[in-house]
Amino acid sequence: MTTRSCPCGLPASYDDCCGRFHSGAAAAPTAEALMRSRYSAFVKGEPAYLLRTWHPRTRPARLDLDPGMRWTGLEILATTDGSAFHTTATVTFRASYRDGSLHERSRFERVDGAWVYVDGEFLS
């Protein structure tokens, strides 16, 4: 990842990629785009975006991010559905951080036309 590329791993700049979702200028068009933007929100320390894109049914009352956490990369391993033609989706990913990684299959749903994170299952 270059200093100008988005933390989500795509080659576009942060402002042209996930930054526009974080600012509210655009909504993630697919479940994978939302997953990438949520990873970038963890990297950038954007708990308000994470809460805003969490399903109201499963969203916590608050989210405290660890300022010492250093995320180092995102790998999308699989996606199921998640386009404008779907109402549910899954994204399987590996998010790396200093000294480890998180492997998860996340579930997403569309609420009022927007993709939101529902929950995830940790994988080994």
C-alpha positions in Angstrom: 0.0 0.0 0.0 1.4 3.4 -0.9 0.9 6.4 1.3 -1.7 7.7 -1.2 -3.6 4.5 -1.8 -6.7 3.7 0.2 -6.3 1.5 3.3 -8.8 -0.9 1.9 -6.2 -2.1 -0.6 -7.7 -0.7 -3.8 -5.3 1.5 -5.8 -7.5 4.7 -5.6 -6.7 7.5 -3.2 -8.5 7.4 0.2 -10.5 10.5 -0.8 -11.7 8.9 -4.1 -12.3 5.5 -2.5 -13.5 5.0 1.1 -13.1 8.6 2.2 -16.2 9.6 0.2 -18.3 7.0 2.1 -16.9 8.1 5.4 -17.7 11.8 4.7 -21.3 10.9 3.6 -20.7 12.2 0.0 -21.6 8.7 -1.3 -23.0 5.4 -0.1 -21.2 2.1 -0.7 -22.8 0.5 -3.8 -22.0 -3.1 -2.9 -21.5 -5.2 0.3 -17.9 -5.6 -0.6 -17.4 -1.8 -0.9 -19.1 -1.4 2.5 -16.8 -4.1 4.0 -13.7 -2.3 2.5 -14.9 1.1 3.8 -15.6 -0.3 7.3 -12.0 -1.7 7.3 -10.7 1.7 6.3 -12.8 3.2 9.1 -11.0 1.0 11.6 -7.7 2.1 10.2 -8.6 5.8 10.2 -10.4 5.7 13.6 -13.9 6.5 12.4 -16.3 5.0 15.0 -19.2 7.2 13.9 -19.1 5.7 10.4 -18.8 2.2 11.8 -21.9 2.7 13.9 -23.8 4.4 11.0 -23.2 1.4 8.8 -24.1 -1.2 11.4 -27.6 -2.7 11.2 -29.9 -1.1 13.8 -30.9 -4.6 15.1 -27.3 -5.5 16.0 -25.5 -2.2 16.5 -23.9 -1.6 19.8 -24.7 1.6 21.8 -21.2 2.8 21.4 -17.9 1.7 19.9 -14.5 2.4 21.5 -11.6 1.8 19.1 -8.2 0.9 20.4 -5.9 3.8 19.4 -2.9 1.5 19.6 -4.2 -1.0 17.1 -2.2 -1.0 13.8 -4.1 -2.5 10.9 -1.8 -3.6 8.1 -3.9 -5.0 5.3 -7.2 -6.3 4.0 -7.7 -9.4 1.8 -11.1 -10.2 0.4 -11.4 -13.9 0.2 -14.9 -14.4 -1.1 -18.2 -12.6 -1.6 -21.7 -13.9 -2.0 -24.3 -11.6 -3.6 -24.1 -8.0 -2.5 -24.9 -6.0 -5.6 -27.8 -3.6 -6.2 -29.9 -6.6 -7.2 -29.6 -8.3 -3.8 -30.9 -7.7 -0.3 -28.4 -9.8 1.6 -24.7 -10.7 1.2 -21.7 -12.2 2.8 -18.0 -11.1 2.5 -15.3 -13.4 3.8 -12.0 -11.5 4.6 -8.8 -11.5 6.4 -7.8 -8.3 8.1 -4.2 -8.2 9.2 -2.8 -6.2 12.1 0.5 -6.0 13.8 1.3 -9.5 15.2 -1.9 -11.2 13.9 -5.0 -11.3 11.7 -8.7 -11.5 11.9 -10.5 -14.0 9.6 -14.3 -13.4 9.4 -17.4 -14.1 7.3 -19.5 -11.0 7.6 -23.2 -10.7 6.9 -24.7 -7.7 5.3 -28.3 -6.5 4.5 -29.9 -3.6 2.7 -31.8 -1.3 4.9 -33.7 1.6 3.2 -31.6 0.9 0.1 -28.2 1.1 1.9 -25.9 -1.8 2.7 -25.2 -2.3 6.4 -23.2 -4.7 8.4 -25.2 -7.2 10.4 -22.8 -9.5 12.2 -19.8 -11.8 11.5 -18.6 -15.3 12.2 -14.9 -15.7 13.1 -13.2 -18.4 11.1 -10.0 -20.2 11.9 
